[in-house]
Amino acid sequence: MAAGVRPSSRPEGDGIGHGPLRGTRAFLLVWFGQLVSLVGSKLTGFGLGVWAFQTTGSVTRFALIMLFTALPGILLSPIAGALVDRWDRRRTMILADTGAGLCTLGIALLIVTGKLEVWHIYLLMAASSAFDAFQWPAYQAPIGLLVPKAQYGRASGMVQLAGATAQIVAPAAAGAMLGVIGLGGIIAVDFATFLFAVATLAAVRIPRPARATAPASEGSLPREALEGWRYIAARPGLLGLLLLFALANFTIGMVYVLFTPLVLSFSTSAALGTLLSLGGIGFLAGGLLMSAWGGPSRRIYGIYAAEALLGATLFLAGFPPSVLILGIAAFSVYFAIPIVNGCSQAIWLAKTPPELQGRVFATRRMISWSSLPLAYLLAGPLADRVFEPLMAEGGPLAGSLGRVIGVGPGRGIALLYVVLGVFILGVTLWAVIYPRLRRLELEIPDALPA
């Protein structure tokens, strides 16, 4: 029996005839349920993004959807992580999925009644984000108790693979479904996927770390929430890894917000769906690689290589408008993401005790994602008021950089991509030079034996 898992008087079989699924088979079933739910969420995200941008024509208002989708989950993460370590993680996931599903149903009802406005999306996405603050650590933390430590890299790769599959299936499917069943039908499909995820969770048993069974009165909730930060702050290597991800997420946040306006500035929504699907194929390739390989023995090297690929790709994406160039860029960026995330998740699983993983992972998420709201807030104004005017016909840079990347609508966003590529390459160079980050897998002992 794994250390820190509460003994059970029930048999430990994995078959259907022996009660709820446990161990690796339980992880696989939960993973599949979350995969299906993620596809539904991506369908809705694509549909709402196209609807909002075509309705308002504003990059800033489009970016605000991203902001309201991220901010509540970030702010609630420390408290949510402490509560996840107290509560049964399976039930927490069920409640969180149910709450998010009801938010999706609310959007569908507004569409059916013809009353949907952009501010409704802001409000309901914020509520869904609050539920996600509980769902994410409750999903991530039990991986270390369900699969052997030697398989952390592969399990983390499978989590990334789920995102890749959703990225491939959802954009192209949503683009086709918009013309057949409309946005309301897409959101109804999304709600059905939430129900499927809840059903898979009802069929498994997720073990609880020993401390999770202790009385909740052990410590105050704010004090427990701070334990995640104290654990990270005492280990400079983990803190450096967190900073690297915060800076990388700032870059990815801006890239993600600006990609739809960049493509629609010279092409169609059908081309946008195709490009996002190409990105999904890259995501799938990276996820499959991580699932089969598990990453290098020194996983920090895998992070370095993938971050360098990300920076170089963003730099090249600033060339003249071309669906082909953006397709290559989308594939490469999304190929790098599951490698970065999979290697990072394997490090955190190995270095964090199971009884602290809810708090540590929630704190990690709050800090690494804290740069996303800033990226969402800055992306629209920087594009609309700074970079687009610079690269407009007759703009200040039209006669110089305009000769290389072109002038007119969308070319300012392309220039911003070049700047972001240079930035992420600089951040990667710092990460390679910083010795505590480079040696963190050697300096910080594993939390559990092999």
C-alpha positions in Angstrom: 0.0 0.0 0.0 1.3 3.4 -0.9 2.5 5.6 2.0 0.0 8.1 3.2 -3.1 6.3 1.9 -5.8 5.5 4.3 -6.3 1.8 4.8 -9.6 0.4 3.6 -11.6 -2.6 4.7 -12.9 -3.0 1.1 -11.2 -5.3 -1.4 -8.6 -3.7 -3.6 -9.7 -5.3 -6.9 -9.8 -3.2 -10.1 -12.5 -5.1 -11.9 -16.1 -4.0 -12.3 -17.2 -6.9 -10.2 -15.1 -5.7 -7.2 -16.6 -2.3 -6.6 -15.3 1.1 -7.8 -12.2 1.2 -10.0 -9.0 2.1 -8.3 -5.3 2.7 -9.1 -4.2 3.1 -12.6 -7.5 1.9 -14.1 -9.3 4.6 -12.0 -6.9 7.2 -13.4 -7.6 6.1 -17.0 -11.4 6.3 -16.5 -11.2 9.7 -14.9 -8.8 10.9 -17.6 -11.3 9.7 -20.3 -14.2 11.5 -18.6 -12.2 14.7 -18.4 -11.1 14.4 -22.0 -14.7 14.2 -23.2 -15.6 17.2 -21.0 -12.7 19.2 -22.3 -13.8 18.6 -25.9 -17.2 20.1 -25.0 -15.6 23.1 -23.3 -13.4 23.7 -26.3 -16.4 23.6 -28.6 -18.1 26.3 -26.4 -14.9 28.4 -26.2 -14.5 28.4 -29.9 -18.1 29.3 -30.6 -18.3 32.0 -28.0 -15.0 33.5 -29.2 -16.2 33.8 -32.8 -19.6 35.1 -31.7 -18.0 37.8 -29.4 -15.5 39.0 -31.9 -17.9 39.1 -34.9 -20.5 40.8 -32.7 -18.3 43.5 -31.2 -15.3 43.7 -33.6 -13.2 44.6 -30.6 -10.0 42.7 -29.7 -10.2 44.2 -26.2 -13.8 42.9 -25.5 -12.8 39.6 -27.0 -9.8 39.5 -24.6 -12.1 40.3 -21.6 -13.7 36.9 -22.0 -10.3 35.3 -21.4 -9.8 37.6 -18.4 -13.1 36.7 -16.7 -12.5 33.0 -17.5 -9.1 33.0 -15.7 -9.2 35.6 -12.9 -11.7 34.1 -10.4 -10.0 30.7 -10.6 -6.6 32.3 -9.9 -7.8 34.3 -7.0 -9.6 31.4 -5.4 -6.8 28.9 -5.9 -5.0 29.0 -2.5 -8.3 28.5 -0.5 -9.5 25.9 -3.0 -6.2 24.0 -2.6 -6.5 23.9 1.2 -10.1 22.7 0.9 -9.2 20.0 -1.6 -6.6 18.6 0.8 -9.4 18.4 3.4 -12.2 17.1 1.3 -12.8 13.9 -0.7 -11.2 14.7 -4.1 -13.6 12.6 -6.1 -16.6 14.4 -4.7 -14.9 17.7 -5.1 -14.5 17.0 -8.8 -18.1 15.9 -9.2 -19.4 19.1 -7.5 -17.0 21.3 -9.5 -18.0 19.7 -12.8 -21.7 20.0 -12.0 -21.3 23.7 -11.2 -19.5 24.4 -14.4 -22.1 22.4 -16.3 -24.9 24.6 -14.9 -23.0 27.7 -16.0 -22.8 26.3 -19.5 -26.6 25.5 -19.3 -27.2 29.1 -18.3 -25.5 30.4 -21.5 -27.6 28.0 -23.6 -30.8 29.3 -22.1 -29.8 32.9 -22.8 -29.2 31.9 -26.4 -32.5 30.1 -26.8 -34.4 33.1 -25.4 -32.4 35.5 -27.6 -31.1 37.5 -24.7 -27.4 36.7 -24.7 -25.1 39.7 -24.4 -21.3 39.9 -23.9 -21.6 40.8 -20.3 -23.6 37.6 -19.7 -20.6 35.6 -21.0 -18.3 37.5 -18.6 -20.4 36.7 -15.6 -21.0 33.0 -16.3 -17.4 32.3 -17.4 -16.3 33.9 -14.1 -18.6 31.6 -12.2 -17.3 28.6 -14.2 -13.7 29.7 -13.4 -14.5 29.6 -9.7 -15.6 26.0 -9.9 -12.5 25.2 -12.0 -10.4 26.5 -9.1 -11.5 23.4 -7.1 -11.6 21.0 -10.0 -8.0 21.4 -11.2 -6.1 20.6 -8.0 -8.6 17.8 -7.2 -7.8 16.3 -10.6 -4.0 16.8 -10.6 -3.2 15.9 -7.0 -4.4 12.2 -6.9 -2.3 11.3 -9.9 0.7 10.7 -7.6 -1.4 8.2 -5.6 -3.1 6.4 -8.5 0.0 5.7 -10.7 3.5 4.5 -9.9 6.2 7.2 -9.6 8.1 5.8 -12.5 5.0 6.6 -14.6 4.5 10.2 -13.5 5.9 11.5 -16.8 3.6 9.3 -18.9 0.6 10.1 -16.8 1.3 13.8 -17.1 1.8 13.3 -20.8 -1.7 11.7 -21.0 -3.2 14.8 -19.3 -1.6 16.9 -22.0 -2.8 14.4 -24.6 -6.3 15.0 -23.5 -5.9 18.7 -24.2 -4.3 18.0 -27.5 -7.2 15.8 -28.6 -9.7 18.5 -27.6 -7.7 21.0 -29.5 -7.8 18.9 -32.7 -11.4 17.9 -32.5 -13.1 21.0 -31.2 -12.2 23.8 -33.5 -13.0 22.0 -36.8 -16.1 20.4 -35.3 -17.3 23.7 -33.8 -16.7 25.5 -37.1 -18.9 23.0 -38.9 -21.5 22.8 -36.1 -22.0 26.6 -36.0 -23.6 26.5 -39.4 -25.8 23.4 -38.6 -27.0 23.6 -35.0 -25.8 27.1 -34.0 -24.1 28.3 -30.9 -27.0 27.0 -28.7 -26.6 23.5 -30.0 -22.9 23.5 -29.4 -23.4 24.6 -25.8 -26.0 21.8 -25.3 -23.4 19.3 -26.5 -21.0 20.8 -24.0 -23.5 20.3 -21.1 -23.9 16.6 -22.1 -20.1 16.2 -21.9 -20.2 17.5 -18.3 -22.7 14.9 -17.4 -20.5 12.2 -18.9 -17.5 13.4 -16.8 -19.6 13.2 -13.6 -20.7 9.7 -14.5 -17.1 8.5 -14.9 -16.2 10.0 -11.5 -19.1 8.1 -9.9 -17.5 4.8 -11.0 -14.1 5.3 -9.4 -12.4 5.4 -6.0 -9.7 8.0 -5.4 -7.5 7.4 -2.3 -7.0 10.2 0.2 -3.6 11.1 1.8 -3.4 10.4 5.5 -3.6 14.1 6.5 -6.8 14.5 4.5 -8.6 12.3 6.9 -7.6 14.4 9.9 -10.1 16.7 11.6 -10.6 20.0 9.8 -9.9 21.8 13.0 -6.1 21.0 12.7 -5.4 24.5 11.5 -7.2 27.6 10.3 -8.0 27.6 6.6 -5.9 30.7 5.7 -2.9 29.1 7.5 -3.3 25.9 5.6 -3.7 27.8 2.3 -0.3 29.5 3.1 1.4 26.1 3.6 1.6 25.7 -0.2 3.5 29.0 -0.6 5.8 28.2 2.3 6.7 24.8 0.8 7.6 26.4 -2.5 9.4 29.4 -1.1 11.7 27.2 0.9 12.9 25.5 -2.3 14.5 28.1 -4.7 14.6 25.6 -7.6 10.8 25.1 -7.4 10.3 28.9 -7.0 12.5 29.5 -10.1 10.4 26.9 -12.1 7.3 28.8 -11.0 8.7 32.1 -12.2 9.6 30.6 -15.5 6.1 29.4 -16.0 4.6 32.7 -15.0 6.6 34.5 -17.6 5.9 31.9 -20.3 2.2 32.0 -19.5 2.2 35.8 -19.9 3.5 35.2 -23.4 1.1 32.4 -24.3 -1.8 34.4 -22.9 -1.1 37.3 -25.3 -0.5 34.9 -28.2 -3.8 33.1 -27.5 -5.9 36.2 -27.3 -4.4 37.7 -30.5 -4.4 34.6 -32.7 -8.1 34.9 -33.7 -7.9 38.6 -34.6 -4.6 37.9 -36.5 -6.1 35.2 -38.6 -9.4 36.9 -39.2 -7.5 40.1 -40.3 -6.6 38.4 -43.6 -8.6 35.1 -43.7 -11.9 33.4 -42.7 -13.3 31.6 -39.6 -13.0 28.3 -41.5 -9.3 28.9 -41.9 -9.1 29.8 -38.2 -10.7 26.5 -37.3 -8.2 24.7 -39.6 -5.2 26.4 -38.1 -6.4 25.7 -34.5 -6.9 22.1 -35.6 -3.3 22.1 -36.9 -2.2 23.4 -33.5 -4.2 20.5 -32.0 -2.3 18.0 -34.2 0.9 19.5 -32.8 -0.5 19.2 -29.3 -1.4 15.6 -30.0 2.1 14.9 -31.3 3.7 16.4 -28.2 1.2 14.7 -25.9 1.8 11.3 -27.6 5.6 11.8 -27.3 5.3 12.6 -23.5 2.9 9.7 -23.0 5.2 7.2 -24.6 8.5 8.6 -23.5 7.9 10.4 -20.2 10.5 13.0 -20.9 14.3 13.0 -20.4 15.8 11.7 -17.1 16.5 15.3 -16.3 13.1 16.8 -17.1 14.3 20.4 -16.7 16.2 19.9 -20.0 13.0 19.0 -21.7 11.5 22.2 -20.5 14.5 24.2 -21.8 14.3 22.7 -25.2 10.5 23.2 -25.6 10.6 26.8 -24.4 13.4 27.6 -26.9 11.2 26.0 -29.7 8.3 28.2 -28.5 10.3 31.4 -28.6 11.8 30.7 -32.1 8.3 29.8 -33.5 6.7 33.0 -32.2 9.5 35.0 -33.8 9.0 33.4 -37.2 5.2 33.8 -37.0 5.7 37.5 -37.5 6.4 37.1 -41.2 4.0 38.3 -43.9 0.4 37.0 -43.7 0.3 33.4 -44.7 -2.0 30.5 -43.6 0.9 28.2 -44.2 3.3 30.1 -42.0 0.7 30.4 -39.2 -0.1 26.7 -39.6 3.6 25.7 -39.0 3.7 28.1 -36.1 0.5 26.8 -34.6 1.8 23.2 -34.9 5.1 24.0 -33.3 3.8 26.1 -30.4 1.2 23.5 -29.4 3.8 20.7 -29.9 6.0 22.4 -27.3 3.3 23.0 -24.7 2.6 19.3 -23.6 6.3 18.7 -23.3 6.8 21.7 -21.1 3.7 21.0 -19.0 4.3 17.2 -18.8 8.0 17.6 -17.7 7.0 20.2 -15.2 4.1 18.2 -13.7 6.3 15.2 -13.3 8.8 17.3 -11.3 6.1 18.7 -9.1 4.5 15.3 -8.5 7.9 13.8 -7.5 9.0 16.7 -5.2 5.7 17.4 -3.4 4.3 15.1 -0.6 0.8 13.8 -1.4 -0.8 15.4 1.7 0.4 18.8 0.5 -0.3 18.5 -3.2 -3.7 20.2 -3.2 -2.3 23.3 -1.5 1.0 23.3 -3.4 -0.5 22.7 -6.8 -3.2 25.4 -6.1 -0.5 27.9 -5.1 1.6 26.9 -8.1 -1.4 27.5 -10.3 -2.2 30.9 -8.8 1.3 32.2 -9.2 2.1 30.7 -12.6 -1.3 31.8 -14.0 -1.3 35.2 -12.3 0.4 36.7 -15.4 -2.6 35.6 -17.6 -5.0 38.4 -16.5 -2.2 41.0 -17.2 -1.7 39.4 -20.6 -5.4 39.5 -21.3 -5.7 43.1 -20.2 -2.6 44.3 -22.2 -3.2 42.3 -25.4 -6.1 44.2 -26.7 -4.9 47.8 -25.9 -1.4 47.0 -27.2 -2.8 45.6 -30.4 -5.5 48.2 -31.0 -3.6 51.4 -29.8 0.1 50.7 -30.2 1.2 48.0 -32.6 -1.6 48.2 -35.2 -1.1 52.0 -35.7 2.7 51.4 -36.0 2.2 49.0 -38.9 -0.8 50.7 -40.6 -0.5 52.1 -44.1 1.7 55.2 -43.6 2.4 54.3 -40.0 5.7 55.1 -38.2 7.2 51.6 -39.0 5.5 51.0 -42.3 8.6 52.0 -44.3 11.1 49.9 -42.3 9.7 46.8 -40.6 6.7 46.9 -42.9 9.0 45.9 -45.7 9.6 42.6 -43.9 6.3 41.7 -42.2 3.9 43.8 -44.3 1.5 46.7 -43.5 -2.2 47.0 -42.9 -4.7 45.2 -40.6 -3.1 42.4 -38.4 0.5 43.4 -39.1 0.8 45.1 -35.8 -0.2 41.9 -34.1 2.4 40.1 -36.2 5.1 42.5 -34.9 3.9 41.9 -31.3 4.4 38.2 -32.0 8.0 38.9 -33.0 8.6 40.8 -29.7 7.1 38.0 -27.7 9.3 35.5 -29.4 12.4 37.4 -28.5 11.1 37.8 -24.9 10.6 34.1 -24.3 14.0 33.3 -25.8 15.5 35.7 -23.3 13.6 34.1 -20.4 14.8 30.6 -21.5 18.4 31.8 -21.5 18.0 33.1 -17.9 16.5 29.7 -16.9 19.4 27.8 -18.3 21.9 30.1 -16.5 20.2 30.0 -13.1 21.9 27.1 -11.2 19.2 26.4 -8.6 16.6 25.8 -11.4 19.0 23.9 -13.5 19.9 21.5 -10.6 16.5 21.4 -8.8 16.0 17.7 -9.6 19.4 16.9 -8.0 19.1 19.3 -5.0 15.5 18.6 -3.9 14.8 15.0 -2.7 11.8 13.1 -4.0 8.7 13.1 -1.7 8.1 9.3 -2.1 10.3 6.3 -2.7 10.4 4.7 -6.1 
